[in-house]
Structures are given as C-alpha cells and as structure tokens.
C-alpha cells in the first residue's frame, strides 16, 4: 500500500515536471469556463423572452437542468479528448525510457505498479474536477439557483466517467512504447465507445441495445439529469476494474513461458 | 522440501532456459556465483547475456529452470529475492524530468530503505558514485557518463548483495570507463557483481571470473588465468626467417621435429618468411630450433612463443563451439 502511494505521488508530480499537466489543466479550465459562460448567458437570454424560444413560460425550464445538465454533457465530450493526453505517457513513456524495466526489478508487485499509476492518474483527474465546484459558487453569486441533488449526481457521474476513460487510456498506453501511438489508440477506443451510443438511434434490434448498454455515455446521461441508479455506478466500476485487469495482464505478458 | 543450497552461493542458475517463440535465447544454463566475485558475462551481440541478466534481475520469468538468490527462489518469493538485487539495464535513460536526488529518494522508498536513514543512505551512494555536484540537476540534462553513474547509484540503493550491470561502460569515454571500472572493483569486494560486456580487455581488468556465452549456452567458465593457461598447452611458436630461398630447407627442418602440428607459412615484407606452428610437447622447443637453424645456415631473425590472449580463446570458442578444457573441478 505504501509503495502504491509512492508511485502515485511520483506520477502525480510528473504532470507538473513536464508542463503537460499544467497545459492540460489550463486547457480544461478555459474550455469548461467557456461552456459555463455560454450556458449561463443563453439561459439569461431564454429567461428574458421564453416565447421566442418556443416555451410558453419560464416555469417549465429548470435552471439546474438547463445550465448544469448541458454543462456535464459538454464536459463528457471534453474528457474524451483530454484523457488520451493524460494517459499517453503512463506506461508508454516508461517503456521508451526503459524505466519500466527498472520498476520490474524493484521489490514491487505488478499490481503495486499498476495501482500506483492508476492512483496517480485519478489524483490528477481529481485536481481537474474539484475546482469545477467553483462554478456553483459563481452561479449563486450571479443570482442563480440550483438543486444540490442533480448537481452532485452530475459530479459523481463525471468523476466515474473520467475514471473509466482513464482506465481504458492507461491500458492502451501499456501496449506500446510510443506516447503518440498511445494517445491516438486511446482516442480511437474512446471514440468507438462513444459511437456505440448512437447505434440505438439507427437501429432497434437486440444488438443495438447491447451496444448502447456498453456505451459509457448512455450510463452517464442518467447522472447528469439527477438519476442515481446503482446499475450505472456498477457499470462504471466494472469498466474501470476490467481495464485495470487488462493492464495488469498486459504487463504480465513478459513472463509468458512460450 | 528443503533445498540444499550452498550458503556462499549468492546466485544459482538451475537449468535455466528462455524461449521467445521458437527462438532459444538461453538454453539450459546452470551457474553458481559466490559473494565477493566479479563475474563477467562475455559473448557476442545476441548471445543471451542480457536475457540471462534480465532473468536474474527478476524482470521476466525463465521458460524453464530455477533461479535462487541467497537461497530464495526468485519465482516463488520474487519480492523477497529482489531486495537483494541491484540492476542496471543496458542503456537506461531513466526519468529525464526528475532531479538526481529526487529520483534516488524515489528508488529508496520503493526499495524499502527505512525513512530514518534514507537521506544519509542516498547521500552515501551519491558520494560513492561521484554525484554530489549534480544532485539538483535534471537527469535529462546530464551527460551520458553521469547518467550511467546515476544508473549505478540506483542499483546500489538498498545495499544489494547482488549487483547486475548490463554493459556498464558502453558508450562512455575512456576516462569515464576507467572511473566506472574502478568503482566496480570497489563494489565487488563485499558483494557479488555480475556484469556483461563484449569488450574483452575489460574482463581481464575487472572480473575475477569469466563466463563465456554464445547462442544461449555457456561455453566456458573460469578465471581469466585458468582460461588462458588451458590454451597454453597448445603452445604456438612463430619463427621468422630472412630470405625466400631458405623456404624449403626451413619447412623440411621443422617437419622433421617431433610434436609439431598445424604448420603455417606466410610471406612477409622485407624478403622474410614467417612460420607459425603449434607444439604439443611440454618441453620448450625454441632452443633446439634455434640451434638447428644455425647449424643449417638458415638466417633466423626472430623466434617467439605466441601468447594466447583472451581474444584468441574467445574466437576459438566461437568457431569451434566447444573447448577441450572442462572447467575448474
């Protein structure tokens, strides 16, 4: 456990050593800020003249849903592109520098290495997510009102989505020695999962439902509208553990006795 | 089951083999290494040196056979066994974004160096490897020689009983090579050091024992002296004669002597002929040959016994694939 923390700490600090983390963080905050501002402004516009937007009155429009529901949807697309950049170095870079070889010869278990890396990634992601709560304060300050329920479930959903994406990205990173290949590979995998979500729109067969059920976005949508379903939580936890297991298996292939 | 292991054997390879698909990188290697030995793995590129070292370092498991480190089975208790190991991979780049002392502290934490003495421990290794001046610098900005020293320092953290160095001097300048060799000799006093190299003189300079590896097999193992002496009973003598006219006479004379084999002749510049042959006899034929040449009026300008170097042994082994000598009993 102690060594997991040591590796996690080093991974976390590594994002600031190379400016990669600072760059990703800046990009993330600028874009989320833009999303938030646009949503607040458009809500103001709608609330001034609801009829113009096809609404009988403002009573049917939920402030929380209008601003934060859409905000989390936008963020989910944003992480789709940011996660591959976050995970591209985690294993690929270590393979390239041959430092993974060193880690394997230290008194560490493979699980400690993988868990440490994952913990470092989650730590950095937490650093990205936590300041988003600041938007709530800003929203209050400009006179908005929101329900805590859907907002908190939205944050939980966003956190779980990030967790799942990071796990998949780290797995792809463990397959290659090139961070660029890792980033492009993770992006393709995540885009593929995104596309799964659309299958239901085109077709209605049993396969369409299976694909849709596999898509993280379908499970994520419930969170952003304030529905807390255990099934969805289980889905994300399982998604995370599945890729953690695959990563572990991928670095254990070096021991295969073929 | 209690396994019988010699306590002084710090490292034991038991019929270790490693296959990559159908390629056999290591083929039934058995080996024992004691404390205080500096063992050099010698072999051409692709001989299996790195594979052997990676298995020993616990990087990957062998396809067959067992490795014991201080009586601990590496495959059964890898974490316990790895505490006795320090490993420097070949051409390791380390973390370019980390500072030297920061990296060594990170390694110390991973290698279970207790927090109380950690700072002093890291400092001691930095002094030993001559890194005190660059402790605050980024590893990526260091020269190759310094980076190699950082690599050795990280291997030394945790005071391992077995030090595995894969080509520790490759790519360094002569001064750095001399420094690293000196360091290795110091380190080898109270632990087992295993290093690989394809530089032959390095082995005779640094190592107390040589293990020659080719195509995944151990060809020979012994001290440099043992390996050299076993080739010496196959003495080689070189005779140089002035004037080409004496060729026939010289050949006739040499062939007439008992115990002369593999006679070769070469024309050399300055109207000189050189004859090289092996003698199987224990007695030194040089005096007798000189006397006979003088009697026959053949102008002998030079006669010498050819000293066989490690290089000769090595090349001989590579060509023949085997060696008459069986190793120390």
Contacts between the chains, C-beta under 8 A, distances in Angstrom:
chain1	res1	chain2	res2	distance
A	2	B	109	8.0
A	3	B	109	7.4
A	3	B	110	5.9
A	6	B	106	6.9
A	6	B	109	4.5
A	6	B	110	6.0
A	7	B	110	7.5
A	10	B	106	5.5
A	14	B	95	7.8
A	14	B	97	6.5
A	17	B	97	3.8
A	17	B	98	6.8
A	18	B	97	5.1
A	96	B	93	7.8
A	97	B	92	7.6
A	97	B	93	4.1
A	97	B	94	6.6
A	97	B	95	6.7
A	97	B	96	7.2
A	98	B	89	5.5
A	98	B	91	7.2
A	98	B	92	5.0
A	98	B	93	6.0
A	99	B	92	7.1
A	99	B	93	7.3
A	99	B	94	6.2
A	99	B	95	6.0
A	101	B	54	7.7
A	101	B	59	5.8
A	101	B	89	4.8
A	101	B	92	7.3
A	102	B	87	7.1
A	102	B	89	6.5
A	102	B	92	6.7
A	102	B	94	8.0
A	102	B	154	7.1
A	103	B	110	7.7
A	104	B	58	6.9
A	104	B	59	4.9
A	104	B	60	7.7
A	105	B	57	4.2
A	105	B	58	5.4
A	105	B	59	5.5
A	105	B	82	6.3
A	105	B	85	6.4
A	105	B	87	4.4
A	106	B	82	6.5
A	106	B	107	7.3
A	106	B	110	4.8
A	106	B	111	5.9
A	107	B	78	8.0
A	107	B	79	4.5
A	107	B	80	7.5
A	107	B	82	4.3
A	107	B	83	4.8
A	107	B	110	7.5
A	107	B	111	6.3
A	107	B	112	6.4
A	108	B	79	7.1
A	108	B	82	8.0
A	108	B	110	6.2
A	109	B	78	7.9
A	109	B	79	6.5
A	254	B	59	7.1
A	254	B	60	4.4
A	255	B	60	5.2
A	255	B	61	4.3
A	257	B	19	7.8
A	257	B	61	6.8
A	257	B	62	7.8
A	257	B	63	4.5
A	257	B	64	7.4
A	258	B	19	6.4
A	258	B	20	7.7
A	258	B	21	6.3
A	258	B	63	7.3
